[in-house]
Amino acid sequence: MRRVIAVLLALALSMHATVGRADGGAAGPSRSLAQGRTLHGKFVQERRLQGFKAPLRSEGQFMLAPGRGLIWQSEKPFPVTTVITAAGLVQDVGGMETMRMPAARLPFLAKLYDMLGGALTGDWRALEREFTIIRQGDDRAWQVELQPRTVTDPMSMPIRVIRISGGHFVDRVEIVKDGGDADTLEFGEQTLSDAPSSEAENALLTSVGK
């Protein structure tokens, strides 16, 4: 669950990350994720755990909608659907609900949504209170590094650093945790859409508040 929330944060941050240029201007991802738009794509995730020789690998697809939430669907090695909205989180494994947590039981979720809302509208003040943000590159190839300002805050989860890179979209996210465990995500086939969410997507997003 915490890995998916960290990925949601990284995706939203990266859509509006700006990096300094030598000429003093700003550059960054050339595609914006505004209210009413959705981002669809596929992912390959590798989780490296201390004591394991080979990483744990999963593949699937996602949909991110500002103000509505994230649908994260792993398809391999087995189907797992995780839906996160302002109302909370629901997880389904193989067609059976295995987890339902309202936002009241996830105290960091409200703070996360505040930061996401700021990132998606270009307001970085909430983010900069929680993270040291290091930016470099240009709009064709950029990198953003997020370092939690305090390891005792629930938002650290506990995360040592998040490294994000891309061009038009987020291409790669690396989440390094205390102790050396790490998750690496590669994204592909990403598309922005102005079309309304599908009936299936709407059903998943509204299911969280039931």
URUR-V290284 format. One record per residue. N is the residue number from 1. RES is the residue in three letters. PHI is phi in whole degrees, 0 to 359 (none if undefined). PSI is psi as a letter, one per 40 degrees, with the letter a starting at -180 (none if undefined). D_LAST is the distance of its C-alpha to the last C-alpha in whole Angstrom. Layout:
# URUR-V290284
N|RES|PHI|PSI|D_LAST / N|RES|PHI|PSI|D_LAST
This chain:
# URUR-V290284
1|MET|none|d|19 / 2|ARG|293|d|22 / 3|ARG|296|d|24 / 4|VAL|294|d|21 / 5|ILE|296|d|20 / 6|ALA|296|d|24 / 7|VAL|294|d|24 / 8|LEU|303|d|22 / 9|LEU|299|d|24 / 10|ALA|297|d|27 / 11|LEU|298|d|26 / 12|ALA|294|d|25 / 13|LEU|301|d|28 / 14|SER|291|d|31 / 15|MET|294|d|30 / 16|HIS|232|e|31 / 17|ALA|291|h|34 / 18|THR|242|i|37 / 19|VAL|233|i|40 / 20|GLY|287|i|44 / 21|ARG|247|i|47 / 22|ALA|298|d|50 / 23|ASP|273|e|51 / 24|GLY|87|e|48 / 25|GLY|279|a|46 / 26|ALA|239|i|42 / 27|ALA|221|i|41 / 28|GLY|174|a|38 / 29|PRO|305|h|36 / 30|SER|271|e|37 / 31|ARG|248|h|33 / 32|SER|253|i|31 / 33|LEU|246|g|27 / 34|ALA|257|i|26 / 35|GLN|305|h|23 / 36|GLY|91|e|23 / 37|ARG|256|i|24 / 38|THR|229|i|23 / 39|LEU|245|h|24 / 40|HIS|247|i|25 / 41|GLY|187|i|27 / 42|LYS|245|i|28 / 43|PHE|219|i|28 / 44|VAL|234|h|30 / 45|GLN|244|h|30 / 46|GLU|238|h|32 / 47|ARG|250|h|32 / 48|ARG|258|h|35 / 49|LEU|246|i|35 / 50|GLN|299|h|38 / 51|GLY|94|e|40 / 52|PHE|251|h|39 / 53|LYS|287|d|41 / 54|ALA|252|i|39 / 55|PRO|289|i|36 / 56|LEU|274|h|33 / 57|ARG|245|h|32 / 58|SER|221|i|29 / 59|GLU|224|i|28 / 60|GLY|178|a|25 / 61|GLN|219|i|24 / 62|PHE|218|i|22 / 63|MET|222|h|20 / 64|LEU|242|h|20 / 65|ALA|233|h|19 / 66|PRO|305|h|20 / 67|GLY|79|e|17 / 68|ARG|242|d|15 / 69|GLY|144|a|15 / 70|LEU|235|h|16 / 71|ILE|248|h|16 / 72|TRP|242|h|19 / 73|GLN|243|h|20 / 74|SER|280|h|23 / 75|GLU|248|d|25 / 76|LYS|230|h|28 / 77|PRO|281|e|29 / 78|PHE|207|i|26 / 79|PRO|286|h|22 / 80|VAL|222|h|20 / 81|THR|245|h|17 / 82|THR|242|h|15 / 83|VAL|239|h|13 / 84|ILE|237|h|13 / 85|THR|225|a|12 / 86|ALA|297|d|12 / 87|ALA|279|e|9 / 88|GLY|144|a|10 / 89|LEU|220|h|11 / 90|VAL|228|h|10 / 91|GLN|233|h|13 / 92|ASP|234|h|15 / 93|VAL|240|h|18 / 94|GLY|60|f|20 / 95|GLY|90|e|17 / 96|MET|240|h|16 / 97|GLU|294|h|13 / 98|THR|245|e|15 / 99|MET|206|h|13 / 100|ARG|217|h|10 / 101|MET|230|h|11 / 102|PRO|292|i|10 / 103|ALA|301|d|12 / 104|ALA|297|d|14 / 105|ARG|266|e|15 / 106|LEU|238|g|16 / 107|PRO|300|d|19 / 108|PHE|279|e|20 / 109|LEU|292|d|17 / 110|ALA|297|d|18 / 111|LYS|295|d|22 / 112|LEU|300|d|21 / 113|TYR|292|d|19 / 114|ASP|298|d|22 / 115|MET|290|d|25 / 116|LEU|296|d|23 / 117|GLY|299|d|23 / 118|GLY|295|d|27 / 119|ALA|298|d|28 / 120|LEU|284|e|26 / 121|THR|248|e|28 / 122|GLY|86|e|31 / 123|ASP|263|h|31 / 124|TRP|264|e|32 / 125|ARG|298|d|32 / 126|ALA|295|d|29 / 127|LEU|295|d|30 / 128|GLU|288|e|33 / 129|ARG|287|d|33 / 130|GLU|258|d|31 / 131|PHE|228|i|33 / 132|THR|276|h|36 / 133|ILE|248|h|36 / 134|ILE|245|h|39 / 135|ARG|239|i|40 / 136|GLN|203|i|42 / 137|GLY|99|a|43 / 138|ASP|222|a|43 / 139|ASP|290|e|41 / 140|ARG|269|d|42 / 141|ALA|207|h|42 / 142|TRP|232|i|40 / 143|GLN|222|i|39 / 144|VAL|229|h|36 / 145|GLU|240|h|36 / 146|LEU|247|h|34 / 147|GLN|239|h|35 / 148|PRO|303|h|33 / 149|ARG|285|d|35 / 150|THR|220|h|34 / 151|VAL|279|e|33 / 152|THR|270|e|32 / 153|ASP|287|h|29 / 154|PRO|303|d|26 / 155|MET|292|e|26 / 156|SER|290|d|29 / 157|MET|66|e|26 / 158|PRO|274|h|30 / 159|ILE|241|h|31 / 160|ARG|277|d|34 / 161|VAL|198|i|34 / 162|ILE|241|h|32 / 163|ARG|246|h|35 / 164|ILE|231|h|34 / 165|SER|218|i|36 / 166|GLY|176|a|36 / 167|GLY|222|b|38 / 168|HIS|295|d|36 / 169|PHE|231|i|33 / 170|VAL|288|h|32 / 171|ASP|259|d|34 / 172|ARG|210|h|34 / 173|VAL|229|h|32 / 174|GLU|239|h|33 / 175|ILE|243|h|31 / 176|VAL|255|h|34 / 177|LYS|256|i|33 / 178|ASP|300|h|35 / 179|GLY|98|e|37 / 180|GLY|103|e|38 / 181|ASP|295|i|34 / 182|ALA|209|i|33 / 183|ASP|240|h|31 / 184|THR|239|h|32 / 185|LEU|236|h|31 / 186|GLU|248|h|32 / 187|PHE|249|i|31 / 188|GLY|207|i|32 / 189|GLU|52|f|32 / 190|GLN|273|h|30 / 191|THR|220|i|29 / 192|LEU|264|i|28 / 193|SER|223|i|27 / 194|ASP|263|e|27 / 195|ALA|286|i|25 / 196|PRO|299|i|21 / 197|SER|299|i|19 / 198|SER|289|i|19 / 199|GLU|300|d|17 / 200|ALA|295|d|16 / 201|GLU|295|d|15 / 202|ASN|299|d|13 / 203|ALA|297|d|11 / 204|LEU|293|d|11 / 205|LEU|294|d|10 / 206|THR|283|e|7 / 207|SER|295|d|5 / 208|VAL|293|d|6 / 209|GLY|274|e|4 / 210|LYS|277|none|0
